[in-house]
Every structure is written in C-alpha cells, then in structure tokens.
Amino acid sequence: MELLGWTAVELGARIKAGEIRVTEAAEAVLNRIEEKEALYHCYLTVDRERVMAQAEQLQGRLDKGELTGSLAGVPIAVKDNICTEGIRTTCGSRMLENFVPMYSAGAVSCLEKAGMLLIGKTNLDEFAMGSTTETSAYGVTRNPWDISRVPGGSSGGSAAAVAAQECFAALGSDTGGSVRQPASFCGVVGMKPTYGRVSRYGLVAYGSSLDQIGPITRDVTDCAALLETIAVHDSKDSTSVKREDGSFLSALKEGVEGIRIGIPGDYLAEGLDAEVKAAILKAAQVFKEQGAFLEEFDLGLTEYAIPAYYTIASAEASSNLERFDGIKYGYRTKEYKGLHQMYKKSRSEGFGTEVKQRIMLGSFVLSAGYYDAYYLKALKVKALIKKTFHQAFQKYDVILGPTAPSTAPLLGESLSNPMKMYLGDIYTVAANLAGLPAISLPCGLDTKGLPIGLQLTGDSFQEKKLLQTAYIYEKARGVFPLPKERK
C-alpha cells in the first residue's frame, strides 16, 4: 500500500488534512506485520483488536479538533523494555514473560498525549544486554536488508520494524549505542538524546546512569518531530531536566555553513572496515561542500571507553536486576525447597546467559577488594572522557565519525565471539558515558548492499544543532532507499 512508503510527518499531515483516516493507516500497518513478521520477527506483542479500537478513538478526537500535533494518528512501535499500561512488557526475558504494567512510561504517556497510535512492543536483547537482538528469550530478529544478518541491538526490533515498514517510527533505549547501532545496521535514523532530556520513568533499568530513551525513524524530520513529542520534563524522574528549547522541527530550516566539525583520528584508525571508512570520509566531504569547517583532531581516551562502559554498566545491572527474585512479580521456579533455593532457581531459570554474565561481572567489580580497583577507576575514566569531550566542544560544534566499525554481521557470528561484539560499541559508548546527544543516519551501502551509519555527536542539550547538521547532510545525500521486498 502506497501510504506505507510515507514518512511519519507526511502521514501525520495527510491524516490531519482528512485525506487518510487513522483506521486506514492502522489496517495497513497491521496487514504488513501479518505479512512480514514470520520473516523478520520485529514484534513480541501486537493486539489487532486493541489497536483498531484505539484507532477509532483517535480518529474521533481528530474529527473534533482535539488533536493538532504533527504526529497525531501515526502508528508507532515501542521497545519491550518500556512500560505500557495494560500491555505485556517482557524485556525480552523469560523472567517477565507475563508481566503487565499498571502504568505507562513517561515517554509513552507523551505519545498518547500527542495522539500517536501504539501498534505493538518490539523485540530486544534480553534486558537490553546485547548488540544483535539475538539474546532475546523469544527468538532473533532478522535484518530486513539481509535476513541472514542481525539488525543490531539492543533496539533491533524497533530499527528492523521501521526499516521493514512495519511501523512509521519507534522508540528504543540507548545504554551504549542501542538506538544508534541498530539504526546504522538497518539504514534508518536513530538518536540518543542528552541524558535527562527524555524521561526514564517506566524504562526498565539496565544501567541507570547511562540509559536514555530515543527515537528511531526513517528520516531526520521524523526524528525531530518524535523527539519534540517525548522531550518533556517529568517530575516522576529525578534525572529529568526542565528545558524550554524543545521545538526541534524549527532547527531543520537552518543551514550548515560555518558549523565547525571535528573528526577524531582515533575513529578512523585500525579496526574500522575500509568501506565504512570510505563512506564516512565521503560524507565529511559533503559537509565541506555545504560550507562547514572540517578538521581532524585527537580525541584521546577512545581505547578506555569500552572497559569503562562495561564495568559501570555491569555494576549497575547487577544492582538493578536484584529486584527480579521470584517474589514480587515475574518468573518463579515451580519446584524448590526453601526460600534460598527458590531465589537461586528462579533467577537461574529466568535469566539468559548474557544477563547472567553481566550480573556476575557487575557483582565482582562491586565486591569488597575490587571496588576501588575496577568500579571506582571506571568512574574516574568516565569523568575524564566527559572532560575530554567538553574540551573538544570548545572548538567544534559537532563531532563526526562512524556509528559502528562494520556493517551488520551474520547471525551467530557475534555470539560466538563476545569480545568482538563488545568492541562493536567502540564509537557509541562514549556519548553515554559523557551523557551527550548523538545521532546515526545512513550514509551509503557497502558492496554487499548493507547500510553504513554516520554518527554525529553534539554537546549537552545541543540536539538542535545536531539535527540541523544531520538534516543538511540528508538533503544533500538524497532519499535513502528502503530494503528490497522479500517473500
């Protein structure tokens, strides 16, 4: 159906003009999901009856003039670690297989207030721990560009759903690149906002000091519109920051001339695929032709970002996942003798291998005798990385580099080599450690026909400048293709 090829903003405009009804858009997306889900497995929960009833309600509100936003009536998917009232939220884990929240996350409430239509909950690496969406307890998601390859992770279900036209936009969560890396692998746009820009209330925590909900969309305009919808101060989240600069769509009208762009030499060194490097340098040339100032510089501390990130994230995960004990909610083992055994068996059976590994690593670095040697040292490195970025942004407006060192790997390839999977986050984790905004957008295809992602990183709360820069590149690049249809 033709409307599936429209962007979210285009669909919103047509719904607002009365050219398309919300029920028509919902029907088209639901039919698409039924047609393609056996191939891609982007979703964990889709309730057709609920979606169509909600679509009817939204159309009624639009007819009465109650909804006037740019995305009213637009179907959207939400990652399954973001709570949705009355809709199952599993975190891709057996531990929460039947968990139905009694409230919605702050970001989901923003979607509802804007009149967006929640289509379903997308697949993810278990508790967002992974880079491939292969650690989900409910099966792997496949990349729409090549079903033998991963879609990235942990927000792989969300990115694949947008690329496969199974929704018009999606929410993901980004702890160390989990929105940007799958966006890169699936040829869509993904943004991690500044820490505190979007409410974390209702996001099932992995690494509390690193987690941030972000938009995954087809283009930069949709990204700006969705960020504008969810970037609202939330008194329920103590880390939520109140800002008055939330009109992101207005930033897209400005040019890139005079913008100072820094390219870290460390990002173009050994370990980066040659085709990815060539695409990044070609994108940099586009910015130069548009009037931007470009300069290569030494960012430093890049080699320490991965160990610092996994030390801190695992420590916070071990603490956050203590609550899943088989008592209050979630999975409980059926056979046990005594309370202690119930705890052990419930957690052993409820959690998958990757989650157990990170809990064990986190418990180790937080233990007596190792806290100073590992966790405290990682926190010091985190502070140094933040300081390094602060110094860089004294000179540059935006930092340009690759999103990932390669295009999407084959299914099974990363799980057989965990160290390689962890190193795949080398360009993305620093933004989380420093709490900075970063965006990934497609900048080309490799010889296998797989998308390559360009990452732009900005200073704290400089999302407007970041979106403006990305938008100018996107316009110069032209429309990026969708994956070829598969049966």
C-alpha positions, 0 to 999 in steps of 0.5 A: 500500500502506497501510504506505507512508503510515507514518512511519519510527518507526511502521514501525520499531515495527510491524516490531519488534512482528512485525506487518510483516516487513522483506521486506514493507516492502522489496517495497513500497518497491521496487514504488513506485520501479518505479512512480514513478521514470520520473516523478520520477527520485529514484534513480541506483542501486537493486539489487532483488536486493541489497536483498531479500537484505539484507532477509532478513538483517535480518529474521533478526537481528530474529527473534533479538533482535539488533536493538532500535533504533527504526529497525531494518528501515526502508528508507532512501535515501542521497545519491550523494555518500556512500560505500557499500561495494560500491555505485556512488557517482557524485556525480552526475558523469560523472567517477565514473560507475563508481566503487565504494567499498571502504568505507562512510561513517561515517554509513552504517556507523551505519545498518547498525549500527542495522539500517536497510535501504539501498534505493538512492543518490539523485540530486544536483547534480553534486558537490553544486554546485547548488540544483535537482538539475538539474546532475546528469550523469544527468538532473533530478529532478522535484518530486513536488508539481509535476513541472514544478518542481525539488525543490531541491538539492543533496539533491533526490533524497533530499527528492523520494524521501521526499516521493514515498514512495519511501523512509521517510527519507534522508540528504543533505549540507548545504554551504549549505542542501542538506538544508534547501532541498530539504526546504522545496521538497518539504514534508518535514523536513530538518536540518543538524546542528552541524558535527562532530556527524555524521561526514564520513568517506566524504562526498565533499568539496565544501567541507570546512569547511562540509559536514555530513551530515543527515537528511531525513524526513517528520516531526520524530520521524523526524528525531530518531530518524535523527539519534540513529542517525548522531550518533556520534563517529568517530575516522576524522574529525578534525572529529568531536566526542565528545558524550554528549547524543545521545538526541534522541527524549527532547527531543520530550516537552518543551514550548515555553513560555518558549523565547525566539525571535528573528526577524531583520528582515533575513529578512523584508525585500525579496526574500522572496515575500509568501506565504512571508512570510505563512506564516512570520509565521503560524507565529511566531504559533503559537509565541506561542500555545504560550507562547514569547517572540517578538521581532524583532531585527537580525541584521546581516551577512545581505547578506555571507553569500552572497559569503562562502559562495561564495568559501570554498566555491569555494576549497575545491572547487577544492582538493578536486576536484584529486584527480579527474585521470584517474589514480587512479580515475574518468573518463579521456579515451580519446584524448590525447597526453601526460600534460598533455593527458590531465589537461586532457581528462579533467577537461574531459570529466568535469566539468559546467559548474557544477563547472567554474565553481566550480573556476575561481572557487575557483582565482582567489580562491586565486591569488597577488594575490587571496588576501588580497583575496577568500579571506582577507576571506571568512574574516574575514566568516565569523568575524564572522557566527559572532560575530554569531550567538553574540551573538544566542544570548545572548538567544534560544534559537532563531532563526526565519525562512524556509528559502528566499525562494520556493517551488520554481521551474520547471525551467530557470528557475534555470539560466538565471539563476545569480545568482538561484539563488545568492541562493536560499541567502540564509537557509541559508548562514549556519548553515554558515558559523557551523557551527550546527544548523538545521532546515526543516519545512513550514509551509503551501502557497502558492496554487499548492499548493507547500510553504513551509519554516520554518527554525529555527536553534539554537546549537552542539550545541543540536539538542535544543532545536531539535527540541523547538521544531520538534516543538511547532510540528508538533503544533500545525500538524497532519499535513502532507499528502503530494503528490497521486498522479500517473500 
